[in-house]
């Protein structure tokens, strides 16, 4: 059994910053890929950023230059630093992690709300 616990969401003004955290725990042999998705009301869930075990990153065009994904392999954690936030970044943000348990499985966090509003 694997659990993902997210934290760091909240209400922030446009131009502000937040940092999301996601901690994985449980029957983990190794963590392969880690990422963040988001889903705004009435829209499909979309990839925001991802990072491989080797540290290679990928970002949605809409967040490039503003968001930074990172991971701490020793702590089985992934972070999303969000700067210059815009109202259109408002969404529920979900952590997504690919874990060998020992078979490969994808897990989702419960989601954390990010609201950008003045």
C-alpha beads as a LAMMPS data file, in Angstrom:
LAMMPS data file: protein, C-alpha beads

118 atoms
117 bonds

1 atom types
1 bond types

-500.0 500.0 xlo xhi
-500.0 500.0 ylo yhi
-500.0 500.0 zlo zhi

Masses

1 110.0

Atoms # bond

1 1 1 0.000 0.000 0.000
2 1 1 1.265 3.452 -0.964
3 1 1 0.030 6.804 0.269
4 1 1 0.614 10.244 -1.232
5 1 1 0.016 13.249 1.000
6 1 1 -0.032 16.719 -0.511
7 1 1 0.259 20.067 1.201
8 1 1 0.891 23.716 0.452
9 1 1 -2.204 24.859 -1.410
10 1 1 -4.201 27.931 -0.510
11 1 1 -5.373 31.372 -1.529
12 1 1 -2.847 33.772 -3.008
13 1 1 -3.032 37.084 -4.819
14 1 1 -2.024 37.391 -8.470
15 1 1 1.742 37.639 -8.721
16 1 1 2.218 35.684 -5.523
17 1 1 3.955 32.387 -4.853
18 1 1 3.181 29.008 -3.352
19 1 1 5.073 25.781 -2.883
20 1 1 3.297 22.446 -3.071
21 1 1 4.717 19.327 -1.460
22 1 1 3.880 15.669 -1.936
23 1 1 5.203 12.919 0.307
24 1 1 5.086 9.260 -0.679
25 1 1 5.112 6.506 1.913
26 1 1 4.377 2.804 2.202
27 1 1 5.558 -0.217 0.229
28 1 1 8.008 1.567 -2.050
29 1 1 10.875 -0.205 -3.772
30 1 1 11.744 2.748 -5.954
31 1 1 10.111 5.851 -7.378
32 1 1 10.397 6.320 -11.119
33 1 1 8.616 9.447 -12.286
34 1 1 6.934 12.178 -10.267
35 1 1 4.663 14.925 -11.453
36 1 1 1.953 17.451 -10.825
37 1 1 -1.356 17.720 -12.656
38 1 1 -4.154 20.223 -12.222
39 1 1 -7.846 20.363 -12.936
40 1 1 -9.819 23.584 -13.135
41 1 1 -13.637 23.627 -12.913
42 1 1 -15.171 22.417 -16.154
43 1 1 -11.813 21.457 -17.647
44 1 1 -9.868 18.249 -18.114
45 1 1 -6.985 17.330 -15.874
46 1 1 -3.717 18.476 -17.427
47 1 1 -0.040 17.869 -16.824
48 1 1 1.697 20.812 -15.174
49 1 1 5.201 19.456 -14.670
50 1 1 7.045 16.169 -14.333
51 1 1 10.487 14.994 -13.262
52 1 1 12.253 11.701 -13.880
53 1 1 14.419 9.766 -11.445
54 1 1 17.420 11.273 -13.206
55 1 1 16.169 14.810 -12.740
56 1 1 14.950 15.567 -16.267
57 1 1 12.000 17.930 -16.188
58 1 1 9.064 18.718 -18.434
59 1 1 6.653 21.654 -18.140
60 1 1 3.396 22.727 -19.669
61 1 1 3.917 25.752 -21.911
62 1 1 1.606 27.835 -19.732
63 1 1 3.852 27.497 -16.666
64 1 1 7.339 27.537 -18.173
65 1 1 9.525 30.128 -16.498
66 1 1 7.138 30.466 -13.539
67 1 1 6.939 26.979 -12.001
68 1 1 9.782 24.729 -10.884
69 1 1 9.458 21.048 -10.065
70 1 1 12.010 19.305 -7.863
71 1 1 12.334 16.085 -5.921
72 1 1 14.099 14.781 -2.856
73 1 1 14.861 11.121 -3.487
74 1 1 16.024 10.524 0.086
75 1 1 12.659 11.672 1.429
76 1 1 10.465 10.357 -1.401
77 1 1 9.066 13.824 -1.928
78 1 1 8.268 16.033 -4.890
79 1 1 7.757 19.786 -4.820
80 1 1 6.240 22.392 -7.102
81 1 1 7.382 25.949 -6.637
82 1 1 4.892 28.316 -8.265
83 1 1 5.852 31.957 -8.848
84 1 1 4.071 34.814 -10.613
85 1 1 0.762 33.089 -10.120
86 1 1 -2.156 34.067 -12.337
87 1 1 -5.914 33.650 -11.861
88 1 1 -5.865 31.014 -14.609
89 1 1 -3.610 28.875 -12.408
90 1 1 -6.577 28.352 -10.089
91 1 1 -7.271 24.624 -9.903
92 1 1 -6.987 21.519 -7.800
93 1 1 -3.415 20.280 -8.041
94 1 1 -2.716 16.557 -7.893
95 1 1 0.530 14.755 -7.256
96 1 1 1.145 11.768 -9.537
97 1 1 3.903 9.273 -8.841
98 1 1 5.092 6.139 -10.640
99 1 1 6.284 3.623 -8.051
100 1 1 7.778 0.145 -8.154
101 1 1 6.068 -1.785 -5.349
102 1 1 7.673 -4.137 -6.766
103 1 1 5.415 -3.979 -9.813
104 1 1 5.117 -0.579 -11.481
105 1 1 1.996 1.358 -10.500
106 1 1 0.784 4.944 -10.765
107 1 1 -0.612 6.675 -7.707
108 1 1 -2.524 9.930 -7.236
109 1 1 -2.655 12.270 -4.292
110 1 1 -5.933 13.555 -2.892
111 1 1 -5.490 16.988 -4.434
112 1 1 -4.852 20.417 -2.981
113 1 1 -6.740 23.567 -3.929
114 1 1 -4.837 26.536 -5.307
115 1 1 -6.838 29.742 -5.718
116 1 1 -5.313 32.851 -7.268
117 1 1 -7.536 35.848 -6.660
118 1 1 -7.392 39.420 -5.457

Bonds

1 1 1 2
2 1 2 3
3 1 3 4
4 1 4 5
5 1 5 6
6 1 6 7
7 1 7 8
8 1 8 9
9 1 9 10
10 1 10 11
11 1 11 12
12 1 12 13
13 1 13 14
14 1 14 15
15 1 15 16
16 1 16 17
17 1 17 18
18 1 18 19
19 1 19 20
20 1 20 21
21 1 21 22
22 1 22 23
23 1 23 24
24 1 24 25
25 1 25 26
26 1 26 27
27 1 27 28
28 1 28 29
29 1 29 30
30 1 30 31
31 1 31 32
32 1 32 33
33 1 33 34
34 1 34 35
35 1 35 36
36 1 36 37
37 1 37 38
38 1 38 39
39 1 39 40
40 1 40 41
41 1 41 42
42 1 42 43
43 1 43 44
44 1 44 45
45 1 45 46
46 1 46 47
47 1 47 48
48 1 48 49
49 1 49 50
50 1 50 51
51 1 51 52
52 1 52 53
53 1 53 54
54 1 54 55
55 1 55 56
56 1 56 57
57 1 57 58
58 1 58 59
59 1 59 60
60 1 60 61
61 1 61 62
62 1 62 63
63 1 63 64
64 1 64 65
65 1 65 66
66 1 66 67
67 1 67 68
68 1 68 69
69 1 69 70
70 1 70 71
71 1 71 72
72 1 72 73
73 1 73 74
74 1 74 75
75 1 75 76
76 1 76 77
77 1 77 78
78 1 78 79
79 1 79 80
80 1 80 81
81 1 81 82
82 1 82 83
83 1 83 84
84 1 84 85
85 1 85 86
86 1 86 87
87 1 87 88
88 1 88 89
89 1 89 90
90 1 90 91
91 1 91 92
92 1 92 93
93 1 93 94
94 1 94 95
95 1 95 96
96 1 96 97
97 1 97 98
98 1 98 99
99 1 99 100
100 1 100 101
101 1 101 102
102 1 102 103
103 1 103 104
104 1 104 105
105 1 105 106
106 1 106 107
107 1 107 108
108 1 108 109
109 1 109 110
110 1 110 111
111 1 111 112
112 1 112 113
113 1 113 114
114 1 114 115
115 1 115 116
116 1 116 117
117 1 117 118
